[in-house]
């Protein structure tokens, strides 16, 4: 066999190998699907109804046509869009209402051509926080001491605020992480609006209503 024919055969074999490496056994072009990040982890507290959405970026290593499709097997989240073209941003929306504390696992599958990517999704719910107990803090010159009782989203209690307010009755509402309290004294009414900073601190603003209305930052610490 002549050297020329050997060169031709070599080129043909190289082209065939390259063609085969870019196709699967059915002759379907291989399209590397890129999904970022490669996993999602949500954290929250039992009793929460909503958590912030997270997003997956979908792209391919090469320019391709065609549509991707997505599916999931989690009952505590959903994906609003189940198909599209690249590049895309896929929303993953957690809805943990009714779940007890614990760890939950599920998966999202994204398919493009003959490439399928699995994205593990986990949710970790810590036990619900209770605000019942004694909380103390200082707003400028006013000391505030509260004994709170939480029942679901309702808060009641009593306490003291520095003069001229004195003894107070407390009513309010709690929707993790937000709290709103009314501190009712004999002559003054104050409002505290804030949120849970951590398991042992509430931060917000204390506002005096009526004549001489004023407001000040207040952090209450669990005692």
Buried (B, 14 or more C-beta within 10 A) or exposed (E): EEEEEEEEEEEEEEEEEEEEEEEEEEEEEEBEBBBEEEEBEBEBBBBBEEBEEBEBEBBBEEEBEEEBEBEBEBEBBEBEEEEBEBEBEBBBEBBBEEBEEEEBEBEBEBBBBBBEBEBEBBBBBEEEBEBEBBBBBBBEEBEBBBBBBBEEEEBBBBBBBBEEBEEBEBEBBBEBBEBBBBBBBEEBBBBBBBBBBEEEBBBBEBBBEEEEEEBEEBBBBBE
